Amino acid sequence: MQQTAALYSKLVTSLDGIVWEADGDTFQFTFVSPQAERILGYPLRDWLQPNFWRDHTHPDDTDWCAAFCLDCTKRRQDHEFEYRMIAADGRVVWLHDIVSVKIEPGGAVYLSGIMLDITKRKRAEEELRQKSEILQKIFDHIPVMVTFRGEDGHIKLVNREWERIFGWTLSELQERNGDILNDVYPDPINRRRAQDIIAAADLQWRTFKAKVRDGRIIDSSWAVARLSDGTSVSIGQDISERTRAEEERRRLLQRLITAQEDERRHLSRELHDNLGQYLSALLLGLESLARLQDLPPAAVKKLSYLIETTKQFELDVHSLALELRPTTLDDLGLEASLSGFAREWARRHDQRIKVVFNSSGFANPEKRLPFDIEVAIYRVVQEALTNASRHSNAQIVSIILERDDTQVRVTIEDDGVGFDVEKMMSSPVENRRLGLLSMQERVQMVGGEFKIDSGAGTTIVVTIPLDKS
């Protein structure tokens, strides 16, 4: 018997909870284990005073806890419940109380149980509740669409923004088993693309034409992620307004570029045809005067100076006309124009930078590229050579122009000092960055791809697809 009592005592003191016994009529404790003092801070003798439990229960829990416990005791029913008590230092301690109702042979009722400190769990639950509430608020009010799909691909949950843009409510989706891909993407190819992207869940943003409930077609952008349980989360935006704004900007920019090229062409021809002719006539007149007999030495010297100056002026006008708009670009096409421009550019730079030009796929000069593509590539090469001259300290610049049935590509590479592309493109606008952005925009205007890499030298690659039609 003593061994059993010792074992019971050891078990009681080892439990991480308050083991207790109490009178079933008055709820006055008759025994509490030593953990009571550690958990709530009151001496054990205080626990044995009348009304201790009721007096130290949290005011918001006192009445209902007493009523609940009294009801269960009258019905002789074991019970458990969670409530708060106030510790000796004023802390609020959450307890999970497991109560057993016992009836002695004489009919007296006594209670026994164990109080487990669940304060940490309750705090964690409260933090989780608050975080869940925050996430729910974000989910409901964030100005992006969010959808959750099960492993079967059917929609399980959507937020308010999705409902607002697409027009279906969550309850309507549930009635249709969450399957509306046929409605949103009536085109089979587009629908298959959407299904593939949902299956891939690679978080890459992609754009779609989607049909909403009222029949409108919107431009949308989506990225899909996969959760550990197989659920896919799709995040999307209605980018219709942005797309229209970009298209309008592109149209305005195209009109501006076209007007600029027309003006360049006009000025170039004026310089070449009018001013060039006047300079040629002036040069012929000066050379004729220089051939007259018996001219004073001073006059011969002056005429010689004027002739050289006029020749240089004529070359400068020719270079300026070429810079503005080479007639060969209109008359002979891109390959001949770039070849001539490369030679003229090297000459104007006194051959201190060697320019190497190679081309392929231009054997048939009658097979011209579209006008806007020729202009875009020509201007990119022009700007790239200007940058190489001003900034790179390059000795060799290579230009490779290639064409096949599907695309045209130009690669401009120099052996200069290079620069930090990312830093340059993200820095405030300056002349050098403005040139890079201008090249990039020109290429994008014609549906091409602009890539630049710089380190030990700089390489620019422009690839523009060709419409076979």
C-alpha positions as CSV (number, residue, x, y, z in Angstrom):
1,M,0.0,0.0,0.0
2,Q,2.8,2.4,0.9
3,Q,4.5,1.5,-2.4
4,T,1.3,2.3,-4.4
5,A,1.0,5.6,-2.5
6,A,4.6,6.5,-3.3
7,L,4.1,5.6,-6.9
8,Y,1.0,7.8,-7.1
9,S,2.7,10.7,-5.5
10,K,5.6,10.4,-7.9
11,L,3.3,10.3,-10.8
12,V,1.3,13.3,-9.6
13,T,4.5,15.4,-9.1
14,S,5.9,14.4,-12.5
15,L,2.9,15.5,-14.5
16,D,3.1,18.9,-16.2
17,G,-0.3,19.9,-14.9
18,I,-2.1,20.6,-11.7
19,V,-3.7,17.4,-10.2
20,W,-6.5,18.3,-7.9
21,E,-9.4,17.0,-5.8
22,A,-12.5,19.0,-4.6
23,D,-15.8,18.8,-2.8
24,G,-18.6,18.2,-5.4
25,D,-21.0,20.5,-3.6
26,T,-18.8,23.5,-2.7
27,F,-16.1,23.1,-5.3
28,Q,-13.5,23.8,-2.5
29,F,-10.2,22.1,-3.2
30,T,-9.1,19.4,-0.8
31,F,-5.9,18.6,-2.6
32,V,-3.7,20.3,-5.3
33,S,-0.3,19.1,-6.6
34,P,2.9,21.2,-6.2
35,Q,2.7,22.3,-9.9
36,A,-0.1,24.7,-8.9
37,E,2.3,27.1,-7.3
38,R,4.6,27.0,-10.3
39,I,1.8,27.5,-12.9
40,L,-0.3,30.2,-11.1
41,G,2.1,31.4,-8.4
42,Y,-0.3,31.0,-5.4
43,P,0.9,29.0,-2.3
44,L,-0.7,25.6,-2.0
45,R,-2.4,26.6,1.3
46,D,-4.3,29.4,-0.6
47,W,-5.8,26.9,-3.0
48,L,-7.5,25.1,-0.1
49,Q,-9.4,28.2,1.0
50,P,-13.1,28.4,0.3
51,N,-14.1,29.9,-3.1
52,F,-10.5,30.0,-4.3
53,W,-11.3,28.6,-7.7
54,R,-14.2,31.0,-8.3
55,D,-12.4,34.0,-6.9
56,H,-9.4,33.5,-9.2
57,T,-11.2,32.5,-12.4
58,H,-11.1,35.2,-15.1
59,P,-14.2,37.6,-14.6
60,D,-15.4,36.8,-18.1
61,D,-15.3,33.0,-17.4
62,T,-16.5,32.9,-13.8
63,D,-20.2,32.5,-14.2
64,W,-20.4,30.2,-17.2
65,C,-17.6,28.0,-15.8
66,A,-19.4,27.6,-12.4
67,A,-22.8,26.9,-14.1
68,F,-21.3,24.4,-16.5
69,C,-19.4,22.5,-13.8
70,L,-22.5,22.5,-11.5
71,D,-24.7,21.1,-14.2
72,C,-22.3,18.3,-15.2
73,T,-21.8,17.4,-11.5
74,K,-25.6,17.2,-10.9
75,R,-25.9,14.9,-13.8
76,R,-22.9,12.9,-12.6
77,Q,-21.2,13.5,-15.9
78,D,-17.4,13.7,-16.4
79,H,-16.5,16.8,-18.4
80,E,-13.7,19.0,-19.6
81,F,-13.5,22.6,-20.6
82,E,-11.1,25.5,-21.2
83,Y,-11.1,28.7,-19.3
84,R,-8.8,31.4,-17.9
85,M,-7.5,32.0,-14.4
86,I,-5.6,35.1,-13.1
87,A,-2.1,34.2,-11.8
88,A,-0.6,35.7,-8.7
89,D,1.4,38.2,-10.8
90,G,-1.6,39.3,-12.8
91,R,-1.0,37.1,-15.9
92,V,-3.9,35.4,-17.7
93,V,-3.3,31.6,-17.8
94,W,-5.4,29.4,-20.0
95,L,-6.2,26.0,-18.5
96,H,-7.7,22.8,-20.0
97,D,-9.5,21.2,-17.1
98,I,-10.4,17.5,-17.3
99,V,-12.9,16.6,-14.6
100,S,-14.0,13.3,-13.2
101,V,-17.2,13.1,-11.0
102,K,-17.0,10.4,-8.3
103,I,-19.7,9.3,-5.8
104,E,-18.6,7.8,-2.5
105,P,-20.5,4.9,-0.9
106,G,-22.3,7.3,1.4
107,G,-23.6,9.3,-1.5
108,A,-21.2,12.2,-1.2
109,V,-19.8,13.6,-4.5
110,Y,-16.3,14.6,-5.0
111,L,-14.4,15.8,-8.0
112,S,-10.9,15.1,-9.3
113,G,-9.1,16.2,-12.3
114,I,-6.0,17.7,-13.9
115,M,-5.5,21.3,-15.2
116,L,-3.2,21.6,-18.1
117,D,-1.6,24.9,-18.9
118,I,-2.5,25.6,-22.6
119,T,-1.6,29.3,-22.6
120,K,1.1,28.9,-25.3
121,R,-1.4,26.9,-27.4
122,K,-4.0,29.6,-27.0
123,R,-1.6,32.3,-27.9
124,A,-0.5,30.4,-31.0
125,E,-4.2,29.9,-31.9
126,E,-4.9,33.6,-31.5
127,E,-1.9,34.5,-33.6
128,L,-3.0,32.0,-36.2
129,R,-6.5,33.5,-36.1
130,Q,-5.2,37.0,-36.5
131,K,-3.0,35.9,-39.4
132,S,-5.9,34.1,-41.0
133,E,-8.1,37.1,-40.6
134,I,-5.4,39.3,-42.2
135,L,-5.0,36.8,-45.1
136,Q,-8.7,36.7,-45.5
137,K,-8.9,40.5,-45.7
138,I,-6.1,40.6,-48.2
139,F,-7.7,37.7,-50.2
140,D,-11.0,39.5,-50.3
141,H,-9.8,43.0,-51.1
142,I,-6.5,42.7,-53.0
143,P,-6.9,44.1,-56.5
144,V,-5.7,41.0,-58.2
145,M,-7.6,37.8,-59.1
146,V,-6.8,34.6,-57.1
147,T,-8.2,31.2,-57.8
148,F,-7.5,27.8,-56.0
149,R,-7.8,24.7,-58.1
150,G,-7.9,21.1,-56.9
151,E,-5.7,18.3,-58.4
152,D,-8.6,17.7,-60.8
153,G,-8.2,21.2,-62.2
154,H,-11.6,22.4,-61.1
155,I,-11.9,25.7,-59.2
156,K,-12.5,25.4,-55.5
157,L,-12.2,29.0,-54.3
158,V,-12.0,32.5,-55.9
159,N,-11.7,35.9,-54.4
160,R,-14.0,38.9,-54.9
161,E,-11.8,40.5,-57.6
162,W,-12.1,37.3,-59.7
163,E,-15.9,37.4,-59.2
164,R,-16.0,41.1,-60.2
165,I,-14.0,40.7,-63.4
166,F,-15.3,37.4,-64.6
167,G,-18.9,37.8,-63.4
168,W,-19.5,34.4,-61.8
169,T,-19.9,34.0,-58.1
170,L,-18.2,31.2,-56.1
171,S,-21.6,29.6,-55.4
172,E,-22.3,29.5,-59.1
173,L,-18.9,27.9,-59.8
174,Q,-19.6,25.3,-57.1
175,E,-22.9,24.4,-58.8
176,R,-20.9,23.9,-62.0
177,N,-18.3,21.8,-60.2
178,G,-15.7,24.6,-60.7
179,D,-15.2,23.9,-64.4
180,I,-15.6,26.9,-66.6
181,L,-12.5,26.7,-68.8
182,N,-14.7,26.1,-71.8
183,D,-16.5,29.4,-71.2
184,V,-13.5,31.4,-70.4
185,Y,-11.3,30.0,-73.2
186,P,-13.7,29.0,-76.1
187,D,-10.8,28.6,-78.5
188,P,-9.5,25.0,-78.1
189,I,-5.8,26.1,-78.7
190,N,-6.0,28.8,-76.1
191,R,-7.8,26.5,-73.7
192,R,-5.1,23.8,-74.1
193,R,-2.4,26.5,-73.4
194,A,-4.2,27.5,-70.2
195,Q,-4.5,23.9,-69.1
196,D,-0.8,23.3,-69.8
197,I,0.2,26.4,-67.8
198,I,-2.0,25.4,-64.9
199,A,-0.4,21.9,-65.0
200,A,3.2,23.3,-65.2
201,A,2.7,25.8,-62.2
202,D,6.1,27.4,-62.9
203,L,5.2,30.9,-61.6
204,Q,6.0,32.4,-65.0
205,W,3.7,35.3,-66.0
206,R,1.8,34.7,-69.3
207,T,-0.9,36.7,-71.1
208,F,-4.3,35.4,-72.3
209,K,-7.3,36.6,-74.1
210,A,-10.2,35.5,-71.8
211,K,-14.0,35.7,-72.2
212,V,-15.9,37.0,-69.3
213,R,-19.6,36.2,-68.4
214,D,-21.1,39.1,-70.3
215,G,-19.2,38.1,-73.5
216,R,-16.5,40.7,-73.4
217,I,-12.9,39.7,-74.3
218,I,-10.3,40.9,-71.8
219,D,-6.5,40.8,-71.7
220,S,-5.3,39.0,-68.6
221,S,-1.9,38.0,-67.2
222,W,-1.5,34.9,-65.0
223,A,1.1,33.1,-62.9
224,V,0.4,29.7,-61.3
225,A,2.0,28.1,-58.3
226,R,1.6,24.6,-56.8
227,L,1.0,23.9,-53.0
228,S,2.3,20.8,-51.3
229,D,-1.1,19.2,-51.2
230,G,-1.4,19.4,-55.0
231,T,-3.6,22.6,-55.0
232,S,-2.7,25.1,-57.6
233,V,-3.0,28.8,-56.9
234,S,-3.5,31.1,-59.9
235,I,-2.8,34.9,-59.6
236,G,-4.0,37.1,-62.3
237,Q,-4.7,40.7,-63.4
238,D,-7.0,42.3,-65.9
239,I,-4.5,44.2,-68.1
240,S,-6.9,45.3,-70.8
241,E,-6.5,49.0,-70.0
242,R,-2.7,48.7,-69.8
243,T,-2.7,46.8,-73.1
244,R,-4.8,49.4,-74.8
245,A,-2.6,52.1,-73.4
246,E,0.5,50.3,-74.6
247,E,-1.0,49.8,-78.1
248,E,-1.9,53.5,-78.3
249,R,1.5,54.5,-77.2
250,R,3.0,52.1,-79.8
251,R,0.9,53.6,-82.5
252,L,1.8,57.2,-81.5
253,L,5.5,56.2,-81.3
254,Q,5.3,54.5,-84.8
255,R,3.7,57.7,-86.2
256,L,6.4,59.8,-84.6
257,I,9.2,57.5,-86.0
258,T,7.6,57.5,-89.4
259,A,7.3,61.3,-89.4
260,Q,10.9,61.5,-88.2
261,E,12.1,59.2,-91.0
262,D,10.2,61.2,-93.6
263,E,11.8,64.4,-92.4
264,R,15.2,62.8,-92.4
265,R,14.7,61.5,-95.9
266,H,13.6,65.0,-97.0
267,L,16.6,66.7,-95.4
268,S,19.0,64.1,-96.7
269,R,17.8,64.5,-100.3
270,E,17.9,68.3,-99.9
271,L,21.5,68.1,-98.7
272,H,22.5,65.6,-101.4
273,D,20.6,67.0,-104.4
274,N,20.6,70.8,-103.8
275,L,23.5,71.7,-101.5
276,G,25.6,69.0,-102.9
277,Q,25.1,70.3,-106.4
278,Y,26.0,73.8,-105.3
279,L,29.1,72.6,-103.7
280,S,30.1,70.6,-106.8
281,A,29.6,73.7,-108.9
282,L,31.6,75.9,-106.5
283,L,34.4,73.3,-106.5
284,L,34.5,73.2,-110.3
285,G,34.6,77.1,-110.4
286,L,37.4,77.3,-108.0
287,E,39.4,74.6,-109.8
288,S,38.8,76.5,-113.1
289,L,40.1,79.7,-111.6
290,A,43.2,77.9,-110.2
291,R,44.1,76.9,-113.8
292,L,44.3,80.6,-115.0
293,Q,47.7,81.8,-116.1
294,D,49.8,84.5,-114.4
295,L,47.9,84.4,-111.1
296,P,49.8,86.0,-108.2
297,P,51.3,83.4,-105.8
298,A,49.1,84.7,-103.0
299,A,46.0,84.1,-105.1
300,V,47.1,80.6,-106.0
301,K,47.6,79.8,-102.4
302,K,44.2,81.2,-101.4
303,L,42.5,79.3,-104.2
304,S,44.2,76.1,-103.1
305,Y,43.0,76.6,-99.5
306,L,39.4,77.3,-100.8
307,I,39.4,74.2,-103.0
308,E,40.5,71.9,-100.1
309,T,38.0,73.6,-97.7
310,T,35.2,73.1,-100.3
311,K,36.1,69.4,-100.8
312,Q,36.0,68.9,-97.0
313,F,32.7,70.7,-96.8
314,E,31.4,68.5,-99.6
315,L,32.5,65.4,-97.7
316,D,30.9,66.6,-94.5
317,V,27.6,67.3,-96.3
318,H,27.7,63.9,-97.8
319,S,28.4,62.3,-94.4
320,L,25.5,64.3,-92.8
321,A,23.1,63.3,-95.6
322,L,24.2,59.7,-95.0
323,E,23.7,60.0,-91.3
324,L,20.2,61.5,-91.7
325,R,19.0,59.0,-94.3
326,P,21.1,57.1,-96.9
327,T,19.5,57.1,-100.3
328,T,20.8,53.5,-100.7
329,L,18.4,52.4,-97.9
330,D,15.5,53.5,-100.1
331,D,17.0,52.5,-103.4
332,L,19.0,49.3,-102.7
333,G,17.8,48.0,-99.3
334,L,19.3,47.2,-96.0
335,E,22.3,45.0,-96.9
336,A,23.8,47.5,-99.4
337,S,23.0,50.5,-97.1
338,L,24.7,49.0,-94.1
339,S,27.7,47.9,-96.1
340,G,28.2,51.4,-97.4
341,F,27.5,53.0,-94.0
342,A,30.2,50.8,-92.4
343,R,32.8,51.8,-94.9
344,E,31.9,55.5,-94.6
345,W,31.8,55.4,-90.8
346,A,35.3,53.8,-90.7
347,R,36.6,56.5,-93.1
348,R,35.1,59.3,-91.0
349,H,36.9,57.9,-88.0
350,D,40.2,57.9,-89.8
351,Q,40.3,54.1,-89.7
352,R,41.2,54.1,-86.0
353,I,38.3,51.7,-85.4
354,K,38.2,48.8,-87.9
355,V,34.7,47.9,-89.0
356,V,34.1,44.4,-90.3
357,F,30.8,43.8,-92.1
358,N,29.4,40.4,-93.1
359,S,26.0,39.4,-94.4
360,S,24.2,36.3,-95.6
361,G,20.8,35.6,-97.1
362,F,20.7,38.7,-99.2
363,A,21.7,37.2,-102.6
364,N,18.4,38.4,-104.1
365,P,18.4,42.2,-103.8
366,E,14.8,42.3,-105.1
367,K,13.6,40.4,-102.0
368,R,13.4,43.4,-99.8
369,L,12.6,43.4,-96.1
370,P,9.6,45.4,-94.9
371,F,10.4,49.1,-94.7
372,D,9.9,49.5,-90.9
373,I,12.3,46.5,-90.2
374,E,15.0,47.9,-92.5
375,V,14.8,51.3,-90.8
376,A,14.8,49.7,-87.3
377,I,17.9,47.6,-87.9
378,Y,19.7,50.5,-89.7
379,R,19.1,52.8,-86.7
380,V,20.2,50.2,-84.2
381,V,23.5,49.7,-86.1
382,Q,23.9,53.5,-86.4
383,E,23.4,54.0,-82.6
384,A,25.6,51.1,-81.7
385,L,28.5,52.4,-83.8
386,T,28.0,55.9,-82.2
387,N,28.2,54.3,-78.7
388,A,31.3,52.3,-79.7
389,S,33.0,55.5,-80.9
390,R,32.1,57.6,-77.9
391,H,32.4,55.2,-75.0
392,S,34.0,51.8,-75.7
393,N,37.6,52.6,-76.7
394,A,37.1,49.7,-79.1
395,Q,39.6,48.9,-81.9
396,I,37.4,46.5,-83.9
397,V,33.6,46.5,-84.4
398,S,32.0,43.5,-86.1
399,I,28.6,43.7,-87.8
400,I,26.9,40.5,-88.9
401,L,23.6,40.7,-90.8
402,E,21.8,37.4,-91.4
403,R,18.5,36.5,-93.0
404,D,16.5,33.4,-93.6
405,D,12.9,32.6,-94.3
406,T,11.7,33.1,-90.7
407,Q,13.8,35.9,-89.3
408,V,16.5,38.6,-89.8
409,R,19.2,39.0,-87.2
410,V,21.9,41.6,-86.8
411,T,24.8,41.2,-84.3
412,I,27.1,44.1,-83.4
413,E,30.1,43.3,-81.3
414,D,33.1,45.4,-80.2
415,D,36.2,44.7,-78.2
416,G,35.9,47.7,-76.0
417,V,35.8,48.2,-72.2
418,G,32.2,47.3,-71.8
419,F,29.8,48.5,-69.1
420,D,27.3,47.3,-66.4
421,V,24.2,46.7,-68.5
422,E,21.8,46.3,-65.5
423,K,23.1,49.4,-63.8
424,M,22.9,51.4,-66.9
425,M,19.4,50.4,-67.8
426,S,18.1,51.0,-64.3
427,S,19.9,54.4,-63.8
428,P,18.2,57.8,-64.4
429,V,17.9,58.7,-68.0
430,E,21.1,60.0,-69.6
431,N,22.3,60.1,-73.1
432,R,23.8,56.6,-73.2
433,R,20.8,55.0,-71.6
434,L,18.5,57.0,-73.8
435,G,20.3,55.5,-76.8
436,L,19.9,51.9,-75.5
437,L,16.2,52.5,-74.8
438,S,15.7,54.0,-78.2
439,M,17.3,50.9,-79.8
440,Q,15.2,48.6,-77.7
441,E,11.9,50.4,-78.4
442,R,12.6,50.5,-82.2
443,V,13.1,46.7,-82.2
444,Q,10.0,46.0,-80.0
445,M,8.0,48.2,-82.3
446,V,8.5,45.7,-85.2
447,G,8.0,42.7,-82.9
448,G,11.6,41.9,-82.4
449,E,13.9,40.9,-79.5
450,F,16.7,43.1,-78.3
451,K,19.5,41.6,-76.2
452,I,22.7,43.3,-75.0
453,D,25.6,41.7,-73.1
454,S,28.6,43.6,-71.9
455,G,31.8,42.8,-70.1
456,A,35.0,42.3,-72.0
457,G,33.4,44.2,-74.9
458,T,29.8,44.7,-75.8
459,T,27.5,42.5,-77.9
460,I,24.1,43.6,-79.2
461,V,21.8,41.0,-80.9
462,V,18.6,42.0,-82.6
463,T,16.3,39.3,-83.9
464,I,13.1,40.1,-85.8
465,P,10.7,37.4,-87.0
466,L,9.5,37.7,-90.6
467,D,5.8,37.2,-91.4
468,K,5.8,34.7,-94.3
469,S,2.6,36.1,-95.6
